[in-house]
Amino acid sequence: MDVDLLPSERLLWWGKPARYPLFEAGDRFFAAIWLFVVGCGAVVMIGNDDVPTYFRVAFPAMAVWLVVAKLGLRRLTVRSTEYVLTDQRVVVVTKPFGSRRENSAYLDQIGPPDLIGHDDDRGTITFGKPGVPTWQGARPDPARTIALEWITGAEAVRDLIVEARAGRA
């Protein structure tokens, strides 16, 4: 655990994502735009002898790089994430390239926990109704979003959060 607790805090739970999905629901939008751009590039290049050679090489390379970078960055970010639940707050720490980013929120200042069940006892816990998502690179901006993604024992963790919010933890 790489989080400094406040003097008045008590650790209730610590965990990491149990699964690292390659694709997420938001990727459908990205895939549609990517296919459109690649299609436009193909239309421009096919049958057009005036297209410079560097464009014929650079455009497909850039299209492949966008996909590899998006999926690779997501995987690195999720694999380097830690979640900490205390009796006062939720903390999400990410360290994808060694640079540490910590995002925390006090339990009494965020919405009630919502559980999205996946498979077995794994799930994702979000807080309150989601607003307009803000994105940074390939993932939602952690400075704006707090979610405990793909954790094992998600229902038990949600119950701990409900108890901590009620002051019973």
C-alpha positions in Angstrom: 0.0 0.0 0.0 1.5 3.3 -1.1 -0.9 5.8 0.7 -0.2 7.8 3.7 -3.2 7.7 6.0 -4.3 10.8 7.9 -3.8 10.5 11.7 -7.5 10.2 12.3 -8.0 7.6 9.6 -8.4 3.8 9.9 -7.8 1.5 7.0 -10.9 -0.6 6.0 -9.8 -2.2 2.7 -7.0 -2.1 0.2 -7.0 -3.7 -3.3 -6.0 -3.7 -6.9 -7.9 -4.5 -10.1 -8.4 -8.2 -10.5 -8.7 -8.0 -14.2 -7.3 -5.7 -16.9 -9.8 -5.6 -19.8 -8.4 -4.7 -23.2 -11.6 -3.1 -24.5 -14.1 -1.0 -22.6 -17.6 0.3 -23.5 -16.2 3.7 -24.6 -14.0 2.0 -27.2 -17.0 1.6 -29.5 -16.9 5.4 -30.1 -13.1 5.4 -30.6 -13.3 2.4 -33.0 -16.0 4.2 -35.1 -13.9 7.3 -35.4 -10.7 5.3 -36.0 -12.4 3.3 -38.8 -13.7 6.5 -40.4 -10.3 8.2 -40.4 -8.6 5.1 -41.8 -11.3 4.8 -44.4 -10.9 8.4 -45.5 -7.1 7.8 -45.7 -7.6 4.7 -47.8 -9.9 6.5 -50.2 -7.4 9.3 -50.6 -4.5 6.9 -51.2 -6.2 4.3 -53.4 -6.1 5.3 -57.0 -4.4 8.6 -56.4 -0.9 8.8 -57.7 -0.3 12.3 -56.4 -0.2 11.2 -52.7 3.4 11.6 -51.4 5.2 8.4 -50.3 5.7 9.7 -46.8 1.9 9.9 -46.4 1.5 6.4 -47.7 3.9 5.2 -45.0 3.1 7.6 -42.2 -0.7 7.4 -42.2 -1.0 3.7 -41.7 1.8 3.7 -39.1 0.0 6.5 -37.2 -3.3 4.6 -37.3 -1.7 1.5 -35.9 0.2 3.5 -33.3 -3.0 5.2 -32.1 -4.6 1.8 -31.3 -1.5 0.3 -29.8 -0.8 3.4 -27.7 -4.4 3.6 -26.5 -4.7 0.0 -25.5 -1.2 -0.2 -24.0 -1.6 3.0 -22.0 -4.9 1.7 -20.6 -3.3 -1.6 -19.6 -0.3 0.0 -17.9 -2.5 2.4 -16.0 -5.0 -0.2 -14.8 -2.1 -2.6 -13.8 -0.4 0.1 -11.7 -3.6 1.2 -9.9 -4.2 0.7 -6.2 -7.4 1.4 -4.2 -7.5 2.3 -0.5 -10.7 2.6 1.5 -10.6 4.2 4.9 -13.3 5.2 7.3 -13.2 8.7 5.9 -12.2 8.6 2.2 -11.5 6.6 -1.0 -8.1 6.9 -2.5 -7.1 5.9 -6.1 -3.3 5.8 -6.8 -1.9 5.2 -10.3 1.7 4.9 -11.3 1.9 4.0 -15.0 5.4 5.2 -15.7 6.7 5.6 -12.2 5.1 9.0 -11.8 2.6 8.8 -8.9 -0.9 10.3 -9.1 -3.2 10.2 -6.2 -6.8 11.1 -6.3 -9.0 10.9 -3.2 -12.4 12.0 -2.1 -14.1 12.1 1.3 -17.0 9.7 1.6 -19.4 12.3 2.8 -18.6 14.5 -0.3 -19.3 11.9 -3.0 -22.4 10.2 -4.1 -23.6 6.8 -2.8 -21.7 3.8 -4.2 -23.1 2.1 -7.3 -22.0 -1.5 -8.0 -21.7 -2.8 -11.6 -21.3 -6.5 -11.3 -19.1 -8.3 -13.8 -18.3 -12.0 -13.4 -17.9 -14.1 -10.2 -17.6 -11.7 -7.3 -15.8 -9.0 -9.3 -17.2 -5.6 -10.0 -16.7 -1.9 -10.4 -17.9 0.6 -7.8 -18.7 4.2 -8.9 -20.0 7.0 -6.8 -23.2 8.8 -7.6 -24.5 9.5 -11.1 -21.7 9.9 -13.6 -21.4 13.3 -15.2 -19.9 14.3 -18.5 -16.7 12.2 -18.8 -13.4 14.0 -19.1 -10.7 12.1 -20.9 -6.9 12.2 -20.7 -5.2 10.1 -23.3 -6.8 6.6 -23.4 -8.5 6.7 -20.0 -11.0 8.9 -18.1 -9.1 11.6 -16.3 -8.5 10.2 -12.7 -8.5 13.8 -11.4 -12.2 13.9 -12.3 -13.4 10.3 -11.8 -13.2 8.0 -8.8 -14.0 4.4 -9.5 -12.8 1.1 -8.1 -12.6 -0.9 -11.3 -12.7 -4.7 -11.5 -12.1 -5.4 -7.8 -12.6 -8.8 -6.2 -15.3 -8.9 -3.5 -17.0 -5.8 -4.9 -20.3 -6.3 -3.0 -18.5 -6.6 0.3 -16.4 -3.4 -0.5 -19.6 -1.6 -1.4 -21.1 -2.6 1.9 -18.0 -1.3 3.8 -18.4 2.0 2.0 -22.1 2.2 2.9 -21.3 1.5 6.6 -18.4 4.0 6.6 -20.7 6.7 5.1 -23.2 6.0 7.8 -20.5 6.2 10.5 -20.8 2.5 11.5 -17.4 1.4 10.2 
